[in-house]
Amino acid sequence: MGLTHALQNQIDQAHIAWQTALPLFEDDDWDNLHKALYTLALGHTETAFQQLDQILQTEVRPKAIDAVLIDADVLSQCPTPPARLDDFIAKLKAIETPNTEQDAD
């Protein structure tokens, strides 16, 4: 819901949706990457990059990276994308994933 609001430049509503969703995320790579992205979207840049760095020190499934990159791409198309979103995306794209054959749902 937050992305839809952000695309419509309804930033306050997007922030409410993201703040509501953050505590609902589980502790896995998929959710943690999204949590970092939405933390960035909420304007907590340093916290978001700290979260991202911490996540990237663990094994991250390629599908999880792809999923957050899709959301980040949508967010980049918003009238007012978050500060340093390009840096966030670049950091994700720079990840080498040597064990892609182990990628399972």
N, C-alpha and C positions, 0 to 999 in steps of 0.2 A: 504494500500500500504506500509506503514511503516513497518509493521510486516514482509511482504514478503522480503523487502530489508534487514531487520535485520537478518532474517533467512539465507540470502545469504551473511551475513557479510559485507553488503554494508551500513556501519553505516552512512556515510555522507548523502546518499540518504534517509535513514530511518529518519534521523533528519530533513531533508528538508520536508518530507511528514508530520511528526508530527507537525512541526512548522507551516506548512500551515493549518493543520486541527484544531489546538487548538482554533483559534478564531471562528470556525464554530460550535463548540459545543453549545448546548442549556443549559439552566439552569434547569436541572432535575437530579435526582440521577444517572441515567444511564450514561448520558454524563459527569457529574461531576466526577464520579468514573474513567471513561476512561481518562478524562483530567488529573487527578492526576497520573494515571499510565504512561501516555505519558510524563508528566512533569518529572517523575522519570527517564524514558528512555532517556530523553534529558540531564540528569545529574544534574538536580535541585532537589537533594534529600530532603533537608530540606523543600523547598516549597511544594514538593509532599506530604510529611508526614503532613505538616500543612493543606494542602487541604483535605487530607484523614481524619484527625481528625475532621475537620470542617464538612465534609459530614456525618461522622458517628455520629454526634450529632443530626442529623435529622433522620426522618424515611426513611429507605432505603429499597426498594423492594428486596426481595430475588432473583428475576430474574436479577436485575441489578448487584447484587453481583456475581451471577453465570456467567453472561456475561463477567464481567471484569476479573474474575478468569480464564476464558477460554483464554482470550488474554494474561493474565499474564503468564499462563502456556506455551503458545506458545513462549512468550518472553524469558522464562527461558531456552528454548531449543536452543537459539541463541548461536553462537560461543562466543560472548562477552555479556552476559546478564548484565543489569544495576546493579550497586552497590545497595545493600540492597533490591533487588527484593524479596528475601526470606522473609525478615521482612514485606514487604508490603503484600505479599500473606498470611503470618501467621496472620497478623492483620485482614485481610478480613475474613479469615476462622474462626477466634475467635468470630465473631459477632453472637450474638444470635438474631434470628428473631422470636419473639413471635406471630406475626400476619401474618403467612404465608397464612392463608385462605383468607386474604384480598388482596392477590397478583393478580392484574389485569393489563392487558395491557392498 
